[in-house]
Amino acid sequence: MRNSLWIAFRTYSRIPVPEAEWTEQNMKYALCFFPLVGAVIGALEILWMFLQHLIRCPSLLAAVIAAVIPVLVTGAIHLDGFCDTVDALSSHQDRERMLEIMKDSHTGAFAVISVVLYMVVYAAAFTGIVSYRSLWIVAFGFVLSRSLSALAVVMFRSAKKNGMLNAFSGTAQGYRVMVTMVVYLVVSALFMILLGGLRGLVALLVNLCLFAYYRFLSYRKFGGITGDLAGWFLQLSELGTVLSAALLANLIT
């Protein structure tokens, strides 16, 4: 279990942890620890909000740093999947060709444009996270998004027979991972609602809608999910959480 924890953090973050051998035994439960990376990001966001109030950091700069924190922690692994997916979808090619585009190491113009727009909107949304009630929603949203992403790995059909996603799904203990993710989901959803009120409930519903859209688009366009699509969904989920919390901050108490 400890080795599974190290594998999860070495794969999905840049947090320094001890090395662990990538054996089938060690990878069985790696997905179970994936949401903990989100917990670390959420904790850092809370710490940053406290510090930026303490040092009276300009609001725009504080929002930009808040938007950059998840990228620094994850090493942009999910943004990379977001870019690859945008390139594939923007090509309007057939399924096989889009899967080939996803594997291409080159970055297309649509990906560059999309990731710039994404980060601008993401940072702008963080300017609306001014209360701790909204911040709690965002913090637990990082756990929620990764719980849904890992749940999809063991529940949804895979579009390819190789790749990182298959490496994890092929060795994962499906039922146990599924139960663990449901626990993460319930806990994070409860805290989002209890600490964030109606805004937390709206953010939860936004994430569930995005999760349903993730399955629909993946099956329709690609025949299943891939690691890149998982990153694309996770980025949309994080953006959806911050946007909903920010937009409703002055409308719902």
Secondary structure as the mmCIF struct_conf table of DSSP 4:
data_model
#
loop_
_struct_conf.conf_type_id
_struct_conf.id
_struct_conf.beg_label_comp_id
_struct_conf.beg_label_asym_id
_struct_conf.beg_label_seq_id
_struct_conf.end_label_comp_id
_struct_conf.end_label_asym_id
_struct_conf.end_label_seq_id
HELX_RH_AL_P HELX_RH_AL_P1 ARG A 2 TYR A 12
HELX_RH_AL_P HELX_RH_AL_P2 GLU A 24 MET A 27
TURN_TY1_P TURN_TY1_P1 LYS A 28 TYR A 29
HELX_RH_3T_P HELX_RH_3T_P1 ALA A 30 PHE A 33
HELX_RH_AL_P HELX_RH_AL_P3 PHE A 34 LEU A 54
TURN_TY1_P TURN_TY1_P2 ILE A 55 ARG A 56
HELX_RH_AL_P HELX_RH_AL_P4 SER A 59 THR A 74
TURN_TY1_P TURN_TY1_P3 GLY A 75 ALA A 76
HELX_RH_AL_P HELX_RH_AL_P5 ILE A 77 SER A 91
TURN_TY1_P TURN_TY1_P4 HIS A 92 HIS A 92
HELX_RH_AL_P HELX_RH_AL_P6 ARG A 95 LYS A 103
BEND BEND1 SER A 105 HIS A 106
HELX_RH_AL_P HELX_RH_AL_P7 ALA A 109 PHE A 126
TURN_TY1_P TURN_TY1_P5 THR A 127 GLY A 128
BEND BEND2 SER A 131 SER A 131
HELX_RH_AL_P HELX_RH_AL_P8 TYR A 132 MET A 155
BEND BEND3 PHE A 156 PHE A 156
HELX_LH_PP_P HELX_LH_PP_P1 ARG A 157 ARG A 157
STRN STRN1 SER A 158 SER A 158
BEND BEND4 ALA A 159 ALA A 159
BEND BEND5 LYS A 161 GLY A 163
HELX_RH_AL_P HELX_RH_AL_P9 MET A 164 THR A 171
BEND BEND6 ALA A 172 ALA A 172
HELX_RH_AL_P HELX_RH_AL_P10 GLY A 174 GLY A 196
TURN_TY1_P TURN_TY1_P6 GLY A 197 GLY A 197
HELX_RH_AL_P HELX_RH_AL_P11 LEU A 198 LEU A 217
HELX_RH_PI_P HELX_RH_PI_P1 SER A 218 PHE A 222
BEND BEND7 GLY A 223 GLY A 224
STRN STRN2 ILE A 225 ILE A 225
HELX_RH_AL_P HELX_RH_AL_P12 GLY A 227 LEU A 247
TURN_TY1_P TURN_TY1_P7 LEU A 248 LEU A 251
#
